[in-house]
């Protein structure tokens, strides 16, 4: 699990878009499992990668529709399991019509945290090998972010994860840290090693307090 840090404009989101082939690399290579992403069929590549951003798109339709993205072949047991894994089973049980409960376009019945957890459940259903969380909790309060952190651990179990963050507390659970500045990698190492090195950029950022954000 890699925590990717950097100020706005440092290149964090650009890096993930190159990986997902929303952008094409003009030089160099981006590799997934040792294979240049340009050698994959687009559909195959994107099946292997799940992305959750700070903007969760919800549609006019049922909870089932929003979770399965209108794929009627996904069985209810799988949908319910995905909600359980990310911590939404209790929320589901409160809904008047369960999976058939209608959701308004843009949210309606869901808080910001619940919408993010629903996006996590979508990724769980997709079962990708790589999960990218791009500022997924940047608009949430710290208590809700902790809840997402627990769901994130369950979602990423057995998978590779890239966690892009402004808020330093978001990357407390990662294995490695990479810091970007002006499109270049300035620092990379294990969370433990960088934390213990007072000369590291990451250590200096932590000294300002885990609640602080990179702007």
Helices and strands as residue ranges (DSSP letters): E 2-5, H 12-19, E 31-32, E 35-36, G 37-39, H 42-47, E 49-53, E 61-62, H 63-68, H 76-85, H 89-94, G 98-100, E 102-103, H 112-126, E 130-134, H 142-156, E 160-165, G 168-171, E 176-181, E 184-190, H 191-196, H 201-206
